[in-house]
């Protein structure tokens, strides 16, 4: 397994390189954001350990650039412990977020979990149909049905619904939805995501008793079945 460590603290970087090498990993090290992003884009890594505060460009900018084209698992390892920073990192595409100082054994355990998850995802066959409650989506025929009723969706609405279903139970930020469905960088002045979600709800939820698409304030949207009060 080949890892990329992007860490500007020389002593910590060498400590992690040696420790991870002893665990059986091949580790490349970059000491700034520019070099780290270059390596991450040019080479194939099984996982990237990314510091949040880096010279050149910071870890959050590296992550944002990486997620434009690479799905490589990323574990952010940083002293930035505020909730806002953690939420920002995870919503920007980090698969895990770990605060310094940390226990090396926990870091290794988290790396192992992310690698297992990535391996399982690679082995899993791509589904041809998705289902949640009485909602069914046929990805081959591009057909959506709820409670036996065919839903009349536009191409973008279908893609949005399919993404929410693929990751049902997971809160997806407006940034991620804009990137995945519209292939665009999110502009806070643009309400394209909110408008699309509202229209999708009118077709998927409004005619039916139980809503499936929910807003998580300040974070994004999630598709899941919830018990009615």
Order of alpha helices (4+ residues) and beta strands (2+ residues): beta-alpha-beta-alpha-beta-alpha-beta-alpha-beta-alpha-beta-beta-beta-beta-alpha-alpha-alpha-beta-beta
